[in-house]
């Protein structure tokens, strides 16, 4: 027969084993959650949207912007859309410039812009994108964008016919364009 002290020691050993197992499981779950939080806060985050700059009242400039809002570099692996942009670019060309985004690299805070004539785009455009982070983790996104939505918003700007003011205006517009 086992005396009481031995029984208590056996039960304490069993209880200690279960508490140690619970502690190990808690530590593992906490480390996994911390890893997910760190990954979410440092990952690349790509967005696609339209932006208009009004150079003068007769010449609004529309840009399709692909921007990395994340904290690490995005390596584009897929950039597909359901619209033929040929003939919609602000330069005369039959080349589809957006296809070049399939293998682009976008640094944190960096954007790629493409000047479009939004009057030639008469439908909502679907974008399917894929990209990888520096650690090799893959992400995907799907955007439905009505390109012309919000482009006709009135914006009042005062200007002058003077040439020096025009140069300042062009410089400021260039700075604005680069901040897209």
BAMI-584047 format. One record per residue (C-alpha): residue number from 1; x, y, z; residue in one letter. Coordinates in nm, 4 decimals, always signed. Layout:
REM BAMI-584047
<nufi i="NUM" east="X" north="Y" up="Z" aa="a"/>
...
This chain:
REM BAMI-584047
<nufi i="1" east="+0.0000" north="+0.0000" up="+0.0000" aa="x"/>
<nufi i="2" east="+0.1215" north="+0.3490" up="-0.0902" aa="x"/>
<nufi i="3" east="+0.1396" north="+0.5999" up="+0.1883" aa="x"/>
<nufi i="4" east="-0.0263" north="+0.9418" up="+0.1651" aa="x"/>
<nufi i="5" east="+0.2957" north="+1.1356" up="+0.0998" aa="x"/>
<nufi i="6" east="+0.3720" north="+0.9218" up="-0.2064" aa="x"/>
<nufi i="7" east="+0.0170" north="+0.9666" up="-0.3407" aa="x"/>
<nufi i="8" east="+0.0410" north="+1.3434" up="-0.2993" aa="x"/>
<nufi i="9" east="+0.3764" north="+1.3468" up="-0.4782" aa="x"/>
<nufi i="10" east="+0.2351" north="+1.1418" up="-0.7686" aa="x"/>
<nufi i="11" east="-0.0634" north="+1.3781" up="-0.8035" aa="x"/>
<nufi i="12" east="+0.1675" north="+1.6797" up="-0.7847" aa="x"/>
<nufi i="13" east="+0.3870" north="+1.5307" up="-1.0612" aa="x"/>
<nufi i="14" east="+0.0824" north="+1.4692" up="-1.2818" aa="x"/>
<nufi i="15" east="-0.0503" north="+1.8197" up="-1.2156" aa="x"/>
<nufi i="16" east="+0.2933" north="+1.9713" up="-1.2869" aa="x"/>
<nufi i="17" east="+0.3091" north="+1.7819" up="-1.6178" aa="x"/>
<nufi i="18" east="-0.0312" north="+1.9171" up="-1.7281" aa="x"/>
<nufi i="19" east="+0.0564" north="+2.2719" up="-1.6233" aa="x"/>
<nufi i="20" east="+0.3881" north="+2.2524" up="-1.8116" aa="x"/>
<nufi i="21" east="+0.2070" north="+2.1219" up="-2.1224" aa="x"/>
<nufi i="22" east="-0.0482" north="+2.4050" up="-2.1003" aa="x"/>
<nufi i="23" east="+0.2350" north="+2.6573" up="-2.0641" aa="x"/>
<nufi i="24" east="+0.4171" north="+2.5190" up="-2.3691" aa="x"/>
<nufi i="25" east="+0.0977" north="+2.5293" up="-2.5784" aa="x"/>
<nufi i="26" east="+0.0310" north="+2.8885" up="-2.4653" aa="x"/>
<nufi i="27" east="+0.3852" north="+2.9949" up="-2.5591" aa="x"/>
<nufi i="28" east="+0.3559" north="+2.8310" up="-2.9030" aa="x"/>
<nufi i="29" east="+0.0193" north="+2.9991" up="-2.9722" aa="x"/>
<nufi i="30" east="+0.1538" north="+3.3358" up="-2.8567" aa="x"/>
<nufi i="31" east="+0.4604" north="+3.3047" up="-3.0807" aa="x"/>
<nufi i="32" east="+0.2420" north="+3.2155" up="-3.3796" aa="x"/>
<nufi i="33" east="+0.0135" north="+3.5131" up="-3.3126" aa="x"/>
<nufi i="34" east="+0.3139" north="+3.7462" up="-3.2758" aa="x"/>
<nufi i="35" east="+0.4582" north="+3.6123" up="-3.6010" aa="x"/>
<nufi i="36" east="+0.1291" north="+3.6829" up="-3.7823" aa="x"/>
<nufi i="37" east="+0.1130" north="+4.0339" up="-3.6341" aa="x"/>
<nufi i="38" east="+0.4717" north="+4.1116" up="-3.7343" aa="x"/>
<nufi i="39" east="+0.4126" north="+3.9749" up="-4.0833" aa="x"/>
<nufi i="40" east="+0.0927" north="+4.1791" up="-4.1217" aa="x"/>
<nufi i="41" east="+0.2641" north="+4.4991" up="-4.0110" aa="x"/>
<nufi i="42" east="+0.5691" north="+4.4582" up="-4.2339" aa="x"/>
<nufi i="43" east="+0.4174" north="+4.3072" up="-4.5489" aa="x"/>
<nufi i="44" east="+0.3713" north="+4.4845" up="-4.8801" aa="x"/>
<nufi i="45" east="+0.0179" north="+4.6063" up="-4.9506" aa="x"/>
<nufi i="46" east="-0.0620" north="+4.6951" up="-5.3123" aa="x"/>
<nufi i="47" east="-0.3607" north="+4.9090" up="-5.4110" aa="x"/>
<nufi i="48" east="-0.4856" north="+5.0098" up="-5.7563" aa="x"/>
<nufi i="49" east="-0.6842" north="+5.3304" up="-5.7976" aa="x"/>
<nufi i="50" east="-0.7497" north="+5.6255" up="-6.0279" aa="x"/>
<nufi i="51" east="-0.6354" north="+5.9823" up="-5.9594" aa="x"/>
<nufi i="52" east="-0.7004" north="+6.3026" up="-6.1529" aa="x"/>
<nufi i="53" east="-0.4856" north="+6.6161" up="-6.1647" aa="x"/>
<nufi i="54" east="-0.6294" north="+6.9240" up="-6.3294" aa="x"/>
<nufi i="55" east="-0.3452" north="+7.0962" up="-6.5122" aa="x"/>
<nufi i="56" east="-0.5789" north="+7.3603" up="-6.6474" aa="x"/>
<nufi i="57" east="-0.9529" north="+7.3636" up="-6.6960" aa="x"/>
<nufi i="58" east="-0.9200" north="+7.2294" up="-7.0506" aa="x"/>
<nufi i="59" east="-0.6683" north="+6.9545" up="-6.9740" aa="x"/>
<nufi i="60" east="-0.7484" north="+6.7225" up="-6.6830" aa="x"/>
<nufi i="61" east="-0.4857" north="+6.4497" up="-6.6457" aa="x"/>
<nufi i="62" east="-0.5987" north="+6.1089" up="-6.5262" aa="x"/>
<nufi i="63" east="-0.3599" north="+5.8519" up="-6.3816" aa="x"/>
<nufi i="64" east="-0.4017" north="+5.4887" up="-6.2949" aa="x"/>
<nufi i="65" east="-0.1945" north="+5.4418" up="-5.9797" aa="x"/>
<nufi i="66" east="-0.0471" north="+5.1171" up="-5.8483" aa="x"/>
<nufi i="67" east="+0.0917" north="+5.1921" up="-5.5016" aa="x"/>
<nufi i="68" east="+0.2631" north="+4.9921" up="-5.2292" aa="x"/>
<nufi i="69" east="+0.1210" north="+5.1088" up="-4.8966" aa="x"/>
<nufi i="70" east="+0.3096" north="+4.8377" up="-4.7085" aa="x"/>
<nufi i="71" east="+0.6369" north="+4.8379" up="-4.5215" aa="x"/>
<nufi i="72" east="+0.8349" north="+4.6058" up="-4.7478" aa="x"/>
<nufi i="73" east="+0.9090" north="+4.5620" up="-5.1166" aa="x"/>
<nufi i="74" east="+0.6472" north="+4.4001" up="-5.3403" aa="x"/>
<nufi i="75" east="+0.7609" north="+4.1748" up="-5.6227" aa="x"/>
<nufi i="76" east="+0.4734" north="+4.1641" up="-5.8709" aa="x"/>
<nufi i="77" east="+0.3959" north="+3.8178" up="-6.0059" aa="x"/>
<nufi i="78" east="+0.0573" north="+3.8844" up="-6.1678" aa="x"/>
<nufi i="79" east="-0.1146" north="+4.1945" up="-6.3014" aa="x"/>
<nufi i="80" east="-0.4224" north="+4.1026" up="-6.5034" aa="x"/>
<nufi i="81" east="-0.7243" north="+4.3114" up="-6.6014" aa="x"/>
<nufi i="82" east="-1.0337" north="+4.2625" up="-6.8124" aa="x"/>
<nufi i="83" east="-1.0035" north="+4.5704" up="-7.0332" aa="x"/>
<nufi i="84" east="-0.7978" north="+4.6456" up="-7.3429" aa="x"/>
<nufi i="85" east="-0.6220" north="+4.9736" up="-7.2597" aa="x"/>
<nufi i="86" east="-0.4639" north="+5.0057" up="-7.6046" aa="x"/>
<nufi i="87" east="-0.5694" north="+5.3436" up="-7.7410" aa="x"/>
<nufi i="88" east="-0.6460" north="+5.4747" up="-7.3907" aa="x"/>
<nufi i="89" east="-0.2948" north="+5.5892" up="-7.3024" aa="x"/>
<nufi i="90" east="-0.2093" north="+5.9591" up="-7.3144" aa="x"/>
<nufi i="91" east="+0.0693" north="+5.8880" up="-7.5619" aa="x"/>
<nufi i="92" east="+0.0155" north="+5.7583" up="-7.9119" aa="x"/>
<nufi i="93" east="+0.0929" north="+5.3904" up="-7.8996" aa="x"/>
<nufi i="94" east="-0.0634" north="+5.0546" up="-7.9552" aa="x"/>
<nufi i="95" east="+0.1533" north="+4.9010" up="-7.6836" aa="x"/>
<nufi i="96" east="-0.0192" north="+4.7843" up="-7.3658" aa="x"/>
<nufi i="97" east="+0.2071" north="+4.9460" up="-7.1055" aa="x"/>
<nufi i="98" east="+0.0291" north="+4.7964" up="-6.8058" aa="x"/>
<nufi i="99" east="+0.1478" north="+4.4485" up="-6.9051" aa="x"/>
<nufi i="100" east="+0.4939" north="+4.5579" up="-6.7896" aa="x"/>
<nufi i="101" east="+0.3611" north="+4.5483" up="-6.4303" aa="x"/>
<nufi i="102" east="+0.3631" north="+4.1657" up="-6.4343" aa="x"/>
<nufi i="103" east="+0.7255" north="+4.1598" up="-6.3196" aa="x"/>
<nufi i="104" east="+0.7659" north="+4.5021" up="-6.1583" aa="x"/>
<nufi i="105" east="+0.9222" north="+4.5684" up="-5.8202" aa="x"/>
<nufi i="106" east="+0.7541" north="+4.8328" up="-5.6053" aa="x"/>
<nufi i="107" east="+0.9368" north="+4.9636" up="-5.2991" aa="x"/>
<nufi i="108" east="+0.7505" north="+5.0674" up="-4.9819" aa="x"/>
<nufi i="109" east="+0.5652" north="+5.3950" up="-5.0415" aa="x"/>
<nufi i="110" east="+0.6473" north="+5.3863" up="-5.4123" aa="x"/>
<nufi i="111" east="+0.3855" north="+5.4023" up="-5.6837" aa="x"/>
<nufi i="112" east="+0.3725" north="+5.3389" up="-6.0541" aa="x"/>
<nufi i="113" east="+0.1491" north="+5.5704" up="-6.2519" aa="x"/>
<nufi i="114" east="+0.0100" north="+5.5472" up="-6.6005" aa="x"/>
<nufi i="115" east="-0.1540" north="+5.8433" up="-6.7770" aa="x"/>
<nufi i="116" east="-0.4870" north="+5.7429" up="-6.9313" aa="x"/>
<nufi i="117" east="-0.7613" north="+5.9162" up="-7.1236" aa="x"/>
<nufi i="118" east="-1.0473" north="+5.8176" up="-6.8947" aa="x"/>
<nufi i="119" east="-1.3069" north="+5.9326" up="-7.1495" aa="x"/>
<nufi i="120" east="-1.2166" north="+5.6268" up="-7.3563" aa="x"/>
<nufi i="121" east="-1.2808" north="+5.3857" up="-7.0699" aa="x"/>
<nufi i="122" east="-1.6534" north="+5.3223" up="-7.0530" aa="x"/>
<nufi i="123" east="-1.6777" north="+5.0372" up="-6.8055" aa="x"/>
<nufi i="124" east="-1.5690" north="+4.9165" up="-6.4655" aa="x"/>
<nufi i="125" east="-1.2313" north="+4.7433" up="-6.4833" aa="x"/>
<nufi i="126" east="-1.1390" north="+4.4357" up="-6.2809" aa="x"/>
<nufi i="127" east="-0.7778" north="+4.3972" up="-6.1699" aa="x"/>
<nufi i="128" east="-0.6355" north="+4.0716" up="-6.0365" aa="x"/>
<nufi i="129" east="-0.2923" north="+4.1164" up="-5.8887" aa="x"/>
<nufi i="130" east="-0.0410" north="+3.8908" up="-5.7224" aa="x"/>
<nufi i="131" east="+0.2823" north="+3.9798" up="-5.5487" aa="x"/>
<nufi i="132" east="+0.5435" north="+3.8387" up="-5.3149" aa="x"/>
<nufi i="133" east="+0.7198" north="+3.9879" up="-5.0167" aa="x"/>
<nufi i="134" east="+1.0929" north="+3.9783" up="-4.9520" aa="x"/>
<nufi i="135" east="+1.0373" north="+3.6670" up="-4.7418" aa="x"/>
<nufi i="136" east="+0.8689" north="+3.4906" up="-5.0362" aa="x"/>
<nufi i="137" east="+0.5155" north="+3.4955" up="-4.8953" aa="x"/>
<nufi i="138" east="+0.2564" north="+3.5409" up="-5.1713" aa="x"/>
<nufi i="139" east="-0.0430" north="+3.7761" up="-5.1643" aa="x"/>
<nufi i="140" east="-0.3279" north="+3.8372" up="-5.4035" aa="x"/>
<nufi i="141" east="-0.5760" north="+4.1175" up="-5.4538" aa="x"/>
<nufi i="142" east="-0.8842" north="+4.1818" up="-5.6606" aa="x"/>
<nufi i="143" east="-1.0053" north="+4.5335" up="-5.7422" aa="x"/>
<nufi i="144" east="-1.3175" north="+4.6431" up="-5.9306" aa="x"/>
<nufi i="145" east="-1.2595" north="+5.0050" up="-6.0291" aa="x"/>
<nufi i="146" east="-1.4943" north="+5.2428" up="-6.2016" aa="x"/>
<nufi i="147" east="-1.2187" north="+5.4489" up="-6.3635" aa="x"/>
<nufi i="148" east="-1.4332" north="+5.7539" up="-6.4361" aa="x"/>
<nufi i="149" east="-1.6037" north="+5.7688" up="-6.0952" aa="x"/>
<nufi i="150" east="-1.5156" north="+6.0960" up="-5.9272" aa="x"/>
<nufi i="151" east="-1.3151" north="+6.2375" up="-6.2169" aa="x"/>
<nufi i="152" east="-1.5671" north="+6.5112" up="-6.2919" aa="x"/>
<nufi i="153" east="-1.5512" north="+6.6591" up="-5.9414" aa="x"/>
<nufi i="154" east="-1.5230" north="+7.0379" up="-5.9718" aa="x"/>
<nufi i="155" east="-1.2010" north="+7.1908" up="-5.8432" aa="x"/>
<nufi i="156" east="-1.1455" north="+7.5651" up="-5.8536" aa="x"/>
<nufi i="157" east="-0.7964" north="+7.6873" up="-5.9396" aa="x"/>
<nufi i="158" east="-0.6851" north="+8.0390" up="-6.0025" aa="x"/>
<nufi i="159" east="-0.4151" north="+8.1015" up="-6.2567" aa="x"/>
<nufi i="160" east="-0.2421" north="+8.3670" up="-6.4556" aa="x"/>
<nufi i="161" east="-0.1361" north="+8.3995" up="-6.8149" aa="x"/>
<nufi i="162" east="+0.2191" north="+8.4919" up="-6.7125" aa="x"/>
<nufi i="163" east="+0.4895" north="+8.2505" up="-6.8318" aa="x"/>
<nufi i="164" east="+0.6743" north="+8.2359" up="-6.4965" aa="x"/>
<nufi i="165" east="+0.3564" north="+8.1406" up="-6.3155" aa="x"/>
<nufi i="166" east="+0.2996" north="+7.8682" up="-6.5721" aa="x"/>
<nufi i="167" east="+0.6475" north="+7.7260" up="-6.5027" aa="x"/>
<nufi i="168" east="+0.5764" north="+7.7212" up="-6.1294" aa="x"/>
<nufi i="169" east="+0.2443" north="+7.5546" up="-6.2008" aa="x"/>
<nufi i="170" east="+0.4084" north="+7.2823" up="-6.4096" aa="x"/>
<nufi i="171" east="+0.6697" north="+7.2232" up="-6.1391" aa="x"/>
<nufi i="172" east="+0.4055" north="+7.1904" up="-5.8693" aa="x"/>
<nufi i="173" east="+0.2013" north="+6.9601" up="-6.0869" aa="x"/>
<nufi i="174" east="+0.5056" north="+6.7413" up="-6.1440" aa="x"/>
<nufi i="175" east="+0.5613" north="+6.7240" up="-5.7691" aa="x"/>
<nufi i="176" east="+0.1966" north="+6.6311" up="-5.7170" aa="x"/>
<nufi i="177" east="+0.2202" north="+6.3654" up="-5.9850" aa="x"/>
<nufi i="178" east="+0.5225" north="+6.2104" up="-5.8198" aa="x"/>
<nufi i="179" east="+0.3406" north="+6.1974" up="-5.4857" aa="x"/>
<nufi i="180" east="+0.0628" north="+5.9834" up="-5.6321" aa="x"/>
